[in-house]
Amino acid sequence: MTDFVRTNEDNFADLPDFPYEPNYHTWQDLRMHYVDEGPRDGPVMLLLHGMPTWAFLYRNMIPELTAAGYRCIAPDHMGFGRSDKPTDIHWYTIARHTEILTSLLVDLDLTSITLVCQDWGGPTGLAQAATMPERFDHLVIMNTWLHHPEYEYSPAITQWNEGWQPGGRFDRKEPDLGLLLLMSSGLMSPEDFGAAFVERKDTGLSGAALDMYRGFSAPYKGIPDEGYNGMRRFPLSIPLDSYNNGNGAAQTHHYRTLLGWDKSCQFIWGCRDDVFTEAWGRTWAERMNARFDPIEDAGHFPQNTHGEQLVELILTGSENG
């Protein structure tokens, strides 16, 4: 049996702009949470999150996408959101995350899929399009990557990885990563983030900042430290120094496969992202002969700050693809 922790359901009560009933997919002896909203016979919008977020990241996009006739499926990776959280850090590999996502798509028999992926949602989600292209109609690629030997990792990625190594900035008990989303969205200064995250000072959150923090911290409030291991493992799975755990060979295969993608595809990029830079996004889009939509004032998590604009771009991109 897998040892895991499960977040108390009370943590998810009355979250702002997130009224959705939970759905669960069983994988082995664990359960994976996913949002399933919109017409069951509509085309699918598969909304994938990365680190350190969960389906709450898409709260500002789901209502408009369902209103446009899409069935929105937004799963939480194991270790995140409402999904179960295995306690053994070595349980987590990118290959396993990918396998579990495949099982969800197959068990729900999802077709006519528009994939919306960002951060680690890229390697896990684009793997699905590369291996099951018949299920996908349109790709929306945002602020992500697929490993391949020629890829040059940015200094920000290297620093992020180093921060999770022993003795690094994020190598601490029960890291309060909901604060990171506040800083990235401009609702908390780097100085206040440091005080709150490192020194655990009360910053007196209120209004929109408190609402956002409640949503992104809900999955880990009250759980033991080993329940954070899914979050810890993602930065330590970057193939720059963890090739096997990051499924580097498979990522390279998926990257090269998708360079020959012959269906519609678009890139939407937060241009203020220093992790996955605008230059990289434009290069990748050119290699795939895809449309590139820059959002000049968005950072690494455009879903969190520019949801309505993203929906507009996605809908026009899928129509014109």
C-alpha positions as CSV (number, residue, x, y, z in Angstrom):
1,M,0.0,0.0,0.0
2,T,1.1,3.5,-0.7
3,D,1.7,5.8,2.3
4,F,0.0,9.1,1.6
5,V,-1.7,12.1,3.3
6,R,-5.0,13.5,2.2
7,T,-5.9,17.2,2.8
8,N,-9.0,17.9,4.9
9,E,-11.9,18.7,2.7
10,D,-12.8,21.7,4.9
11,N,-9.7,23.4,3.5
12,F,-11.5,23.8,0.2
13,A,-14.8,25.2,1.5
14,D,-15.9,28.6,0.2
15,L,-12.7,29.3,-1.8
16,P,-13.1,32.5,-3.8
17,D,-14.2,32.0,-7.4
18,F,-13.9,28.2,-7.1
19,P,-17.3,26.7,-6.4
20,Y,-16.7,23.4,-8.2
21,E,-17.7,20.0,-6.8
22,P,-14.7,17.6,-6.7
23,N,-14.4,14.6,-8.9
24,Y,-11.9,11.7,-8.3
25,H,-10.1,9.3,-10.6
26,T,-8.6,6.2,-9.0
27,W,-5.1,5.2,-9.9
28,Q,-3.8,2.1,-8.1
29,D,-4.6,2.8,-4.4
30,L,-4.7,6.6,-4.7
31,R,-7.2,9.1,-5.9
32,M,-6.6,12.0,-8.2
33,H,-8.8,15.1,-8.1
34,Y,-10.1,16.8,-11.2
35,V,-12.6,19.6,-12.0
36,D,-15.2,18.6,-14.6
37,E,-17.4,21.5,-15.6
38,G,-19.4,22.3,-18.7
39,P,-21.4,20.2,-21.2
40,R,-20.4,16.5,-21.2
41,D,-20.8,16.3,-25.0
42,G,-18.7,19.5,-25.6
43,P,-15.2,19.6,-26.9
44,V,-12.7,19.2,-24.1
45,M,-10.5,21.9,-22.6
46,L,-7.7,20.1,-20.7
47,L,-6.2,22.6,-18.2
48,L,-2.9,21.5,-16.7
49,H,-1.1,23.1,-13.8
50,G,2.5,23.0,-12.7
51,M,4.5,23.9,-9.6
52,P,3.4,24.9,-6.9
53,T,-0.3,25.3,-8.1
54,W,-3.4,23.2,-8.6
55,A,-6.7,23.5,-10.5
56,F,-7.4,26.7,-8.6
57,L,-5.0,28.4,-11.1
58,Y,-7.7,28.2,-13.7
59,R,-10.5,29.7,-11.6
60,N,-10.8,32.8,-13.8
61,M,-10.9,30.8,-17.1
62,I,-13.3,27.9,-16.4
63,P,-16.5,30.0,-16.4
64,E,-15.8,31.7,-19.7
65,L,-14.7,28.5,-21.4
66,T,-17.7,26.5,-20.2
67,A,-19.9,29.4,-21.4
68,A,-18.3,29.0,-24.8
69,G,-19.4,25.3,-24.9
70,Y,-16.3,23.6,-23.6
71,R,-16.1,20.8,-21.1
72,C,-13.3,21.9,-18.8
73,I,-11.2,19.1,-17.2
74,A,-8.6,20.5,-14.7
75,P,-6.8,17.7,-12.8
76,D,-4.5,18.1,-9.8
77,H,-1.2,16.2,-10.1
78,M,-0.6,13.7,-7.3
79,G,0.9,15.6,-4.4
80,F,-1.1,18.8,-5.3
81,G,-4.5,20.3,-4.7
82,R,-7.2,17.8,-3.6
83,S,-5.3,14.8,-5.0
84,D,-3.6,12.3,-2.6
85,K,0.0,13.2,-1.5
86,P,2.3,10.2,-1.3
87,T,4.8,10.8,1.5
88,D,7.9,9.1,0.0
89,I,9.7,11.8,-2.0
90,H,11.2,9.1,-4.3
91,W,7.7,8.1,-5.3
92,Y,7.5,11.1,-7.5
93,T,8.8,11.0,-11.1
94,I,7.8,12.8,-14.2
95,A,7.2,9.5,-15.9
96,R,4.7,8.5,-13.1
97,H,2.9,11.9,-13.3
98,T,2.6,11.4,-17.1
99,E,1.3,7.8,-16.7
100,I,-1.4,8.9,-14.2
101,L,-2.5,11.7,-16.5
102,T,-2.7,9.2,-19.4
103,S,-4.9,6.9,-17.3
104,L,-7.3,9.8,-16.6
105,L,-7.7,10.7,-20.3
106,V,-8.2,7.1,-21.2
107,D,-10.6,6.2,-18.4
108,L,-12.7,9.3,-19.2
109,D,-12.3,8.6,-22.9
110,L,-11.6,12.2,-23.7
111,T,-11.4,13.3,-27.3
112,S,-11.6,16.5,-29.3
113,I,-9.1,17.9,-26.7
114,T,-7.6,21.4,-26.6
115,L,-4.6,21.1,-24.4
116,V,-3.7,24.1,-22.3
117,C,-0.4,23.6,-20.5
118,Q,2.1,25.6,-18.6
119,D,5.2,24.9,-16.4
120,W,5.2,21.1,-15.5
121,G,1.9,20.8,-17.3
122,G,4.0,21.1,-20.5
123,P,6.1,17.9,-20.1
124,T,3.2,15.9,-18.7
125,G,0.6,17.2,-21.1
126,L,2.5,17.4,-24.3
127,A,3.5,13.8,-23.7
128,Q,-0.2,12.9,-24.1
129,A,-0.4,14.7,-27.5
130,A,2.8,13.1,-28.7
131,T,1.6,9.6,-27.8
132,M,-2.1,9.9,-28.4
133,P,-2.5,12.6,-31.1
134,E,-5.8,11.2,-32.2
135,R,-7.4,12.5,-29.0
136,F,-6.2,16.1,-29.5
137,D,-7.3,18.9,-31.8
138,H,-5.4,22.0,-30.6
139,L,-2.4,22.7,-28.5
140,V,-2.0,25.8,-26.4
141,I,1.6,26.0,-25.0
142,M,2.3,28.6,-22.3
143,N,5.6,29.3,-20.4
144,T,6.9,25.8,-20.4
145,W,9.5,23.6,-22.2
146,L,10.4,20.1,-23.2
147,H,13.9,18.9,-22.4
148,H,16.2,18.2,-25.4
149,P,20.0,18.3,-25.6
150,E,20.1,21.7,-27.3
151,Y,17.9,23.4,-24.7
152,E,19.6,26.1,-22.7
153,Y,18.3,26.4,-19.2
154,S,17.9,29.9,-18.0
155,P,19.7,31.2,-14.9
156,A,16.3,31.5,-13.2
157,I,15.7,27.7,-13.7
158,T,19.2,26.9,-12.3
159,Q,18.5,29.1,-9.3
160,W,15.1,27.6,-8.7
161,N,16.7,24.1,-8.8
162,E,19.5,25.2,-6.4
163,G,17.0,26.6,-4.0
164,W,15.5,23.2,-3.4
165,Q,18.9,21.5,-2.9
166,P,20.0,20.8,0.7
167,G,20.6,24.1,2.4
168,G,18.8,26.1,-0.3
169,R,16.3,28.9,0.3
170,F,13.3,26.6,-0.2
171,D,14.8,23.6,1.7
172,R,12.7,24.1,4.8
173,K,10.0,22.4,6.8
174,E,6.4,23.1,5.5
175,P,7.4,25.7,2.8
176,D,4.5,28.2,2.5
177,L,4.5,28.4,-1.3
178,G,1.1,30.0,-1.7
179,L,3.0,33.2,-0.9
180,L,5.0,32.7,-4.1
181,L,1.9,33.2,-6.2
182,L,1.2,36.5,-4.5
183,M,4.7,37.8,-5.3
184,S,4.5,36.6,-8.9
185,S,1.2,38.4,-9.4
186,G,2.4,41.7,-7.9
187,L,0.3,41.4,-4.7
188,M,3.4,41.0,-2.5
189,S,6.8,42.6,-2.7
190,P,9.9,40.5,-2.8
191,E,10.8,41.9,0.6
192,D,7.5,41.0,2.2
193,F,7.8,37.5,0.6
194,G,11.1,37.0,2.2
195,A,9.8,38.1,5.6
196,A,6.7,35.9,5.3
197,F,8.4,32.8,3.8
198,V,11.8,32.8,5.5
199,E,11.0,34.5,8.8
200,R,7.4,33.5,8.9
201,K,6.3,37.0,9.7
202,D,2.6,37.9,9.6
203,T,2.2,40.3,6.6
204,G,-1.5,41.1,7.3
205,L,-2.9,39.9,4.0
206,S,-6.3,41.2,3.0
207,G,-8.6,41.6,0.0
208,A,-7.4,40.1,-3.2
209,A,-4.1,39.0,-1.8
210,L,-5.8,37.1,1.0
211,D,-8.3,35.5,-1.4
212,M,-5.5,34.3,-3.7
213,Y,-3.4,33.0,-0.8
214,R,-6.4,31.1,0.7
215,G,-6.8,29.3,-2.6
216,F,-3.2,28.4,-3.3
217,S,-2.4,27.4,0.3
218,A,-5.6,25.3,0.9
219,P,-4.0,22.0,-0.3
220,Y,-1.2,22.0,2.3
221,K,-2.6,23.8,5.4
222,G,-2.7,21.4,8.3
223,I,-0.9,18.5,6.6
224,P,2.4,17.0,7.9
225,D,5.7,18.0,6.3
226,E,6.0,14.8,4.3
227,G,2.8,15.9,2.5
228,Y,4.9,18.6,0.8
229,N,7.1,16.1,-1.0
230,G,5.3,16.3,-4.3
231,M,6.1,20.0,-4.4
232,R,9.7,19.4,-3.4
233,R,10.2,16.8,-6.1
234,F,9.2,18.9,-9.1
235,P,12.2,21.3,-8.8
236,L,14.5,18.4,-8.2
237,S,13.2,16.7,-11.3
238,I,14.5,19.3,-13.8
239,P,16.7,17.3,-16.3
240,L,19.6,19.8,-16.0
241,D,20.8,17.7,-13.0
242,S,18.1,15.0,-12.7
243,Y,17.8,13.5,-16.2
244,N,16.3,10.2,-15.2
245,N,13.8,11.5,-12.6
246,G,12.8,14.2,-15.1
247,N,12.1,11.6,-17.8
248,G,14.7,13.4,-20.0
249,A,14.9,10.8,-22.8
250,A,11.1,10.7,-23.1
251,Q,10.8,14.5,-23.1
252,T,13.3,14.7,-25.9
253,H,11.3,12.2,-27.9
254,H,8.1,14.1,-27.3
255,Y,9.8,17.4,-28.3
256,R,11.1,16.0,-31.6
257,T,7.8,14.2,-32.3
258,L,5.8,17.4,-31.8
259,L,8.0,19.4,-34.2
260,G,6.1,17.5,-36.8
261,W,2.6,18.3,-35.3
262,D,0.2,18.8,-38.2
263,K,-2.8,20.1,-36.3
264,S,-3.5,23.5,-34.9
265,C,-1.2,24.9,-32.3
266,Q,-0.5,28.2,-30.6
267,F,1.9,29.7,-28.1
268,I,0.7,32.2,-25.5
269,W,3.6,33.6,-23.5
270,G,3.9,35.8,-20.4
271,C,6.8,37.9,-21.6
272,R,8.0,38.9,-18.1
273,D,8.9,35.3,-17.2
274,D,12.6,34.9,-16.5
275,V,12.2,31.2,-16.1
276,F,10.9,30.4,-19.6
277,T,11.9,33.5,-21.6
278,E,10.0,35.1,-24.5
279,A,13.0,34.4,-26.8
280,W,12.6,30.7,-26.0
281,G,8.9,30.7,-26.6
282,R,9.3,32.5,-29.9
283,T,12.0,30.0,-31.0
284,W,9.8,27.0,-30.2
285,A,6.7,28.5,-31.9
286,E,8.8,29.1,-35.0
287,R,10.0,25.6,-35.0
288,M,6.4,24.3,-34.9
289,N,5.2,26.9,-37.4
290,A,2.7,28.0,-34.8
291,R,1.0,31.3,-33.9
292,F,2.7,33.2,-31.1
293,D,0.6,35.5,-28.8
294,P,2.8,37.5,-26.4
295,I,1.3,39.0,-23.2
296,E,3.8,41.7,-22.5
297,D,2.9,42.4,-18.8
298,A,2.4,38.8,-17.7
299,G,4.9,36.7,-15.9
300,H,5.3,32.9,-15.3
301,F,1.7,32.3,-14.3
302,P,-0.5,34.1,-16.9
303,Q,-3.5,32.1,-15.8
304,N,-3.3,33.8,-12.4
305,T,-3.3,37.3,-13.7
306,H,-4.6,37.4,-17.3
307,G,-7.3,34.8,-17.3
308,E,-9.9,36.7,-19.4
309,Q,-7.2,37.6,-22.0
310,L,-6.1,34.0,-22.2
311,V,-9.6,32.8,-22.9
312,E,-10.0,35.3,-25.7
313,L,-6.7,34.2,-27.3
314,I,-7.4,30.5,-26.9
315,L,-10.9,30.8,-28.4
316,T,-9.7,32.8,-31.4
317,G,-6.7,30.5,-31.8
318,S,-8.7,27.3,-31.8
319,E,-11.2,28.8,-34.3
320,N,-8.5,30.0,-36.6
321,G,-6.2,26.9,-36.2
